[in-house]
């Protein structure tokens, strides 16, 4: 190599080296160099030094939340007319008759009801007994009051046929409410209703399943047998219901990721103040399956006591609220027995340790009573007993004391664990749950 060529090569090498030394080590990867926002790469901060304080990984803690439930949403003709009046004749509004109960429905983390009846179709006239068809506005009213979902499989589900039963679920979906016990397809019938709650750095999934003892003799359509889930008589145990369908639903819910399984069952005998053999035998079979945490009973239209049965998940027990009685109705001693005027607001406390399964760790009851003559308003009974007197109240002091004595006598029959009465609403422990749509 000649001397001039060697000198030229040295000069070029030096120029390249200086240029490389002038570059910052992250310039080739910094979007800001191309007009974007500054970013960091790997474990380095914008200064080029290792990040000494990385963001901590969230750790799970014990999660605690509540599930609330009420009994039969059973709008007879009089509540329907009252809702029409409360809406000023333009549609229907059930919220005024339930406004006094709002602190309770908004005070739990997951709020459920038993939606006893189908909805009337567009263009149909809403009606009560004997062929029920509620105004569609009722579903949205419940959503406004804090409800997340309801059981829809009852003895009245087919009062207006399968089309109305399926239309009811369409409206529930449109209003963002969950449903269990009836369906629009076989796939939906096989799917639990799931609700996901974020608590203590954990995601806890609650499943709601359900069904009814029957349909008041209305045939279930052969072309749509899945429109309502019914449990048949148990041929192996005469006088009892067959628990296999509910156990299968609960097992599928666990497989779908449920941490807690709530079964909402339409069963028992109307106006009977204690569970009968059909209820107790089926509940014990459900408890022995180990798949269900909590059973919420409806249909008798009167309260029945609670029980903590042996069995349940991991043998930790299974809670049963045999019947929550009525919530919306036109029933009291004028038509029926006096206990039809007072239902129960159930509050279940669920605890999910960071390193363990979710379990029901507490149950309370709150009596709710209807003032049928005083514009169908529903009140927490203890508020009235303790002196609250709304201007439209038509219930006498004697009636209030009688209703309290009656419901206390019923709940004194509860078994298995301490069961306090809750006289003031609870507070939510976090954000509202996420509704997971059923497979349609």
C-alpha positions, 0 to 999 in steps of 0.5 A: 500500500502506498503512503498517500493511500494509507494516510487517506484510510487513517483519516477516514477511520478517524472521522467515522470514530468521532461521529460514532462517539458523538451518538447517544446510545439510545438514539437509534431506538428513540421515536422522539428522534423521528418526531415521536414521544420519548420512550425508554428501552429495556431497563433504562431511564431516559438518562441511560441509567438502570431504573432503580425503582421499578413499578411494584407488581400488585399483590392480591389481598383478602377480598370481601364483597356482598350479594343482595337479593329480594324475592318476587317481583310480581306486578299485579294489576294495581302496581301496574296502574300505580306505575302508570300514574307515577309516570304521568300516563306516559309509560310506566315508572315503578321507581317511586314505589321502590325508592325507599329500598334504593339504599339497600339495593345500591348498598351491596356489590351484586344485586339480584331479584326474582323476576316472576313474570314475562314482559308484555310484547310491544303493542300488548297491554300489560296485565297482572293475574292470572296471565301476567305481562309486565311493562318493559319499563320495569326492567330498566327501573330495576337497573336504575335502582342498582340491580345487576340481574334476576332469575327469570325461570318461574311458574309464570315464565310461559304465561304469554308463551315462548315468544314473550319469554324470549322477548323478556331476555332481549329487554334484559340484555338491552338494559344490561341486566343478567338473567338465569333460569330461562333461555332463547337457545339450547346453548344459552340454557347450558350457560350460567350467568356470570358476574366478575368483581375486582376486589383486593387485586383479585377477579372473583366470578359469581355464577347465577343458575336457576329454574322452576318446579313447573309452569302452572301446567302450561306445556313447554313447547317441544320445539323450544324445550330450553325456554325454561329450566324445570326440575322434575319430580325425583323418581328415586325419591318420591315427593322430592325434586330431581336435583340432577339438572341444577347440579349439572348447571353448577358443575358447568359453572365451576368449569366456566371459572365460577368462584361462587355459585348461587342457585335461584330456585322457584320451589315450595308451596304458596303461603307456607311459612316453612320449607316442605320436604321437596325443598329440604330433600333437594337442598340437601342433595345440592349441598352434598354435591359440593358445587353450590355456595348459596341457594336463594328460594322464591315462589311461596310469596311469604318469607321462610327462614334460612339454614346452613346445611352440611356439605357445600364446597369443601364441606364448608356448608351451603346456605339456603334462604328457603323463600324471600317472599314478595317484593313487588305485589298487591298481596296482604291480609286483604287477599291472602295471609298477612305475611305476604305483605312482608318479604326479605332483603337477603345480604350474603357476605363473601370472603375470598382469601388471596390464597384460598377459595371464596366462601359465604362467611355471613348472612343477614336479613332485612324485612321489606314491607308493602303499603298496598293502600298507600300507593303500593310503596315498599319500605324497609320495615324497621324504618317505619317501626323506628318512627319514619312516617312518609306522608302517604303512609297508610299502615297503622302502628298496630299493623307495623308491629304485627308484621314485625312480630310475624317475620321475627317468628319466621326467622327464629326458625333459621338453623345452622349459624347466627343470623342477625337482622340488618337494620341499615344498608351496607356500603359497596366495597368497590366498583360494580361487577362486570356482566358476562353475557351468556352464550346465545 
